[in-house]
Each structure stands twice: as structure tokens, then as C-alpha cells.
């Protein structure tokens, strides 16, 4: 495995980062800005990133875009359509069903699910509230109906990709929350000094950075494994990554709330939006310790 990103992959990551920075929410109030969301939706649709797998993108390239969207709290669908596109190539206009709901479904009119080897389809209904303020879920209008089957290998690789995509979102969310906390620690003063100069604040932020770096490493391997290793090994790598990234992201996001002090517990602070997104991604395609054969400290 070559851990270095190619020039094209670096450009892809930079483009996703720019879009997220330009049109992603800069405050909690921005989450209700319909004009911004419409511009963001138009920009994302124009990129074609929801059809990355149809266009021949690797798991690494999918992870790069999803990670940057998580970092920027991008609040139009990507995760659901990307996974739906991988199930039915050339169809990136559907959400994906997890635990009875169409996930990441704002603006999506249909949803897909994979049950064993069976492909299932349903139309989406109204949006429903959830903990994640950046990705909306939808009810299903009727029962899931079978529309076809896929091979064991296709099903297993899709499950590995689904785990990797949620891991990437967790890594991006952790990066965004950590950057938010570091910026605040460099501005907020107490007793004539910025709070970031105190060990009680600096040390948890440093530990968070170490967790993020570890998450990036385990994510890159799992993303590479989606296409390069046998399906069973790809799923194994993705499960290990999911456990590590979920724990790390929660720790980093909770630290971000604590670094903000009292304001971190208010609605106006973006820290809770990052935490909500991290908890939701951790709950998508969850993994239990019993499912892996390596211990994690």
C-alpha cells in the first residue's frame, strides 16, 4: 500500500475542501439559510461527486470527499447518494436505508437498501427530525420491495465501502471540531493569557490531534482495502477503522465542547453540531468489539 495521495487525489480533496469552506454553514443560524442550501445543492450536483463510484473512483477517493464534507458540516446529501450509486451504478439520486429510515435524504425521492444479497427499493416520505442537524432523514412511504440481487463479493465490498464512508465522515467531523476548539483557545483570554496557553486546555487538544492522526491512518488503510484486498479482509479493516474512528471522534468533539466552556453548551456554538454529526455517523452501520479479532485500547 502506497500511503501517498496522487496529484489527482490531492486536487479532489482540495476542491471538496474549498466547496465546503465556501458554502458550508459557518454558524448554527446558517443551517436555516435556504438560499445558501440551494447554492450548495447546486454546486454539489454540478461536481458529480455523488456518482464517484460510477465514474470509477476508488474507496480512497470517496473517503477524501466525504471527509472534507464532514469537516465543513456540509448539509446536503452525499453519503446516502454515494452508497446508493455504488449499489446501482449510474443512479446517484437516491438515499440509503439504515434501521428503517432513509438516511441523508434531503431532496431524495427514493431509497435503496441491501438485505443480504437482495436489493430493496422504496419511495421516501416526509423528512423527520433527528439528532444530526446537517443531514436529514426521511420516512419510507411503503414497505421495501425487492428489485434484484447482487453477488456475495459486490455485497461485501459495498458493506466495506459503507463502513469506510462513515469513518471518513467521522474523521472529517473530528477535524472540524478540533479546528474550531483550537481557534477558540487561541482567542479566548483568561487572566491575561489565551486559554490555549494553559496545560489543562493544551493537553486535551494535543491528545485530540493524536487521535485524529491515528484515525486518518486507519481510515486510509480501510479505504484502500475496499478495492485492493479480498472482500472479507476489506470488511475486517473497515470494522477496525469504524471502532477506532467512532471512539476518537466522540472524544475530540466532546473536548471541543469543553474547551469552549460555558458557551460550548449553548445552541449558538457550532461545537454541538459537530458532536451531533459524529454521534450519528458512529451509529450508522455500527460495529461491536466482538466482530473484530484485534483488541483496541
C-alpha positions in Angstrom: 0.0 0.0 0.0 1.3 3.4 -1.0 0.0 5.9 1.6 0.8 8.9 -0.5 -2.1 10.6 -2.4 -1.7 11.1 -6.1 -1.8 14.6 -7.6 -5.4 13.9 -8.8 -6.4 12.8 -5.3 -4.9 15.9 -3.8 -6.8 18.1 -6.2 -10.0 16.3 -5.5 -9.5 16.8 -1.7 -8.7 20.5 -2.2 -11.8 21.0 -4.4 -14.0 19.4 -1.8 -12.4 21.4 0.9 -13.0 24.7 -1.0 -16.6 23.9 -1.7 -17.2 23.0 2.0 -15.5 26.2 3.2 -17.3 28.4 0.7 -20.9 27.1 1.1 -20.9 25.0 4.3 -22.6 26.5 7.4 -20.4 29.0 9.3 -22.8 29.2 12.2 -25.8 27.5 13.6 -28.1 30.1 12.1 -26.7 29.2 8.6 -28.3 25.8 8.9 -31.7 27.5 8.3 -30.4 29.6 5.3 -32.4 28.3 2.4 -30.6 30.4 -0.2 -27.2 29.0 1.0 -28.5 25.4 1.0 -29.9 25.9 -2.6 -26.5 27.2 -3.8 -24.7 24.4 -2.0 -27.0 21.8 -3.5 -26.5 23.2 -7.0 -22.7 23.2 -6.5 -22.6 19.6 -5.2 -24.8 18.4 -8.0 -22.5 20.1 -10.6 -19.4 18.3 -9.3 -20.8 14.8 -9.9 -19.3 13.6 -6.7 -22.5 11.7 -5.8 -21.6 9.4 -8.7 -18.0 8.9 -7.7 -18.2 5.1 -7.9 -20.0 5.1 -11.2 -17.1 7.3 -12.5 -14.6 4.8 -11.4 -13.4 6.4 -8.2 -11.6 4.3 -5.6 -12.6 3.9 -1.9 -9.8 6.3 -1.1 -11.2 9.0 -3.3 -14.7 8.6 -1.9 -13.3 8.9 1.6 -11.4 12.1 0.7 -14.6 13.9 -0.4 -16.7 12.6 2.4 -14.0 13.6 5.0 -13.9 17.1 3.7 -17.7 17.4 3.7 -17.7 16.2 7.3 -15.1 18.8 8.3 -17.2 21.5 6.7 -20.5 20.3 8.1 -21.9 20.2 4.5 -25.6 19.9 4.9 -26.8 18.5 1.6 -26.8 14.8 0.7 -23.6 13.0 -0.2 -23.2 9.9 1.9 -26.5 8.4 1.1 -26.4 9.0 -2.7 -22.7 7.8 -2.9 -23.7 4.5 -1.3 -26.8 4.2 -3.4 -24.7 4.8 -6.5 -22.4 2.0 -5.6 -25.3 -0.4 -5.3 -26.9 0.7 -8.6 -24.3 2.3 -10.9 -25.4 5.4 -12.7 -28.1 6.2 -10.1 -26.8 8.8 -7.5 -30.2 10.4 -6.8 -31.3 8.0 -4.0 -30.8 7.8 -0.3 -29.8 4.7 1.6 -31.9 2.9 4.1 -30.4 2.2 7.6 -32.5 1.0 10.5 -35.8 1.7 8.8 -35.1 5.3 7.7 -33.8 6.8 4.5 -30.6 8.4 5.6 -29.1 11.6 4.2 -32.3 12.1 2.3 -33.0 15.8 1.9 -34.3 16.2 -1.6 -34.2 12.4 -2.3 -37.4 10.8 -3.6 -36.3 7.1 -3.4 -34.2 4.9 -1.2 -32.2 1.7 -1.6 -31.3 -1.0 0.9 -29.2 -4.2 0.9 -30.5 -7.2 2.8 -28.1 -10.0 2.4 -27.8 -10.2 -1.4 -31.2 -8.6 -2.2 -31.5 -5.1 -3.4 -34.6 -3.4 -2.0 -36.4 -0.2 -3.0 -38.9 2.2 -1.5 -40.1 5.8 -2.1 -39.3 8.3 0.6 -41.9 10.3 2.6 -41.6 13.4 4.7 -38.4 14.4 6.5 -38.2 13.6 10.1 -36.2 15.3 12.9 -33.0 13.7 14.2 -30.0 14.5 16.3 -27.9 15.4 13.3 -28.7 19.0 12.2 -26.8 18.7 9.0 -28.2 15.5 7.4 -31.9 14.9 7.3 -33.6 11.5 7.4 -36.9 10.6 5.8 -39.6 8.1 6.4 -40.5 5.4 3.9 -43.9 5.6 2.2 -44.3 1.9 2.0 -42.5 -1.4 2.6 -39.2 -2.1 0.9 -39.7 -4.0 -2.3 -37.1 -6.3 -3.9 -35.7 -5.2 -7.3 -32.8 -7.6 -7.8 -29.8 -9.3 -6.3 -26.1 -8.8 -6.2 -23.2 -11.3 -5.8 -21.6 -12.0 -2.5 -18.5 -10.1 -3.5 -20.4 -7.0 -4.6 -22.4 -7.1 -1.3 -19.4 -7.4 0.9 -17.4 -4.7 -0.9 -20.4 -2.4 -0.6 -20.6 -3.0 3.1 -16.9 -2.3 3.4 -17.4 1.0 1.5 -20.4 1.9 3.7 -18.2 1.5 6.8 -15.3 3.4 5.2 -17.6 6.3 4.2 -19.0 6.7 7.7 -15.4 6.5 9.1 -14.4 9.3 6.7 -17.3 11.4 7.9 -16.2 10.8 11.5 -12.6 11.8 10.7 -13.7 15.0 9.0 -16.1 15.9 11.8 -13.4 15.4 14.3 -11.0 17.6 12.3 -13.6 20.3 12.1 -14.4 20.2 15.8 -10.7 20.2 16.7 -10.0 23.3 14.5 -13.0 25.1 16.0 -11.7 24.4 19.5 -8.1 25.4 18.6 -9.3 28.7 17.1 -11.3 29.5 20.2 -8.4 28.5 22.5 -6.2 31.0 20.7 -8.6 33.9 21.0 -10.3 33.4 24.4 -8.3 35.1 27.2 -8.4 34.4 30.9 -6.2 36.1 33.5 -4.5 38.0 30.7 -3.5 34.9 28.7 -5.2 32.9 26.0 -6.7 29.7 27.4 -4.7 27.7 24.9 -1.5 28.5 26.8 -2.7 26.6 29.9 -1.9 22.9 30.1 -5.4 22.0 31.1 -6.6 23.1 27.7 -3.5 22.5 25.6 -3.0 18.9 26.6 -6.5 17.6 25.6 -6.2 19.4 22.3 -2.9 17.8 21.7 -4.4 14.4 22.6 -7.2 15.1 20.2 -4.7 15.8 17.4 -3.0 12.4 18.1 -6.4 10.7 17.9 -7.2 12.4 14.6 -3.8 11.3 13.1 -4.4 7.8 14.2 -7.9 7.9 12.7 -6.5 9.1 9.4 -4.1 6.2 9.2 -6.6 3.5 10.0 -9.1 5.1 7.6 -6.7 5.3 4.7 -5.9 1.6 5.0 -9.5 0.6 5.2 -10.4 2.9 2.2 -7.5 1.3 0.2 -8.7 -2.2 1.2 -12.1 -1.6 -0.3 -10.7 -2.2 -3.8 -7.4 -3.8 -3.2 -8.0 -6.6 -0.7 -10.4 -9.6 -0.8 -13.9 -8.6 0.5 -13.6 -10.4 3.8 -10.3 -8.6 4.6 -11.7 -5.3 3.4 -14.7 -5.6 5.8 -12.3 -6.6 8.6 -10.2 -3.5 8.0 -13.3 -1.3 7.8 -14.7 -2.7 11.1 -11.4 -1.9 12.9 -11.4 1.6 11.4 -15.0 2.2 12.4 -14.4 1.3 16.1 -11.3 3.5 16.3 -12.7 6.5 14.4 -16.0 6.4 16.3 -14.3 6.5 19.7 -11.8 9.1 18.6 -14.4 11.4 17.0 -16.6 11.4 20.1 -13.6 12.2 22.3 -12.4 15.0 20.1 -15.9 16.5 19.7 -16.6 16.3 23.4 -13.3 18.0 24.1 -14.3 20.8 21.7 -17.4 21.4 23.8 -15.4 21.5 27.0 -12.7 23.9 25.6 -15.5 26.4 24.8 -16.5 26.3 28.4 -20.0 27.7 29.2 -20.6 28.9 25.6 -19.9 25.4 24.4 -23.2 24.3 25.9 -25.3 26.9 24.1 -27.3 26.5 20.9 -25.3 29.2 19.1 -22.0 27.4 19.4 -21.2 25.0 16.5 -19.4 22.6 18.7 -22.6 20.7 19.5 -23.4 20.4 15.7 -20.1 18.6 15.2 -20.8 16.3 18.2 -24.3 15.5 16.9 -22.9 14.6 13.5 -20.2 12.4 15.0 -22.7 10.5 17.2 -25.0 10.0 14.2 -22.1 8.7 11.9 -21.0 6.4 14.7 -24.5 4.9 14.8 -24.6 4.3 11.1 -23.5 0.7 10.3 -22.3 0.2 13.9 -19.6 -2.3 14.8 -19.2 -4.2 18.0 -15.9 -5.3 19.6 -17.0 -8.9 19.2 -16.9 -8.5 15.5 -13.2 -8.0 15.2 -10.2 -10.2 16.1 -7.9 -7.5 17.3 -8.1 -5.6 20.6 -8.3 -1.8 20.7 -7.1 0.1 23.7 
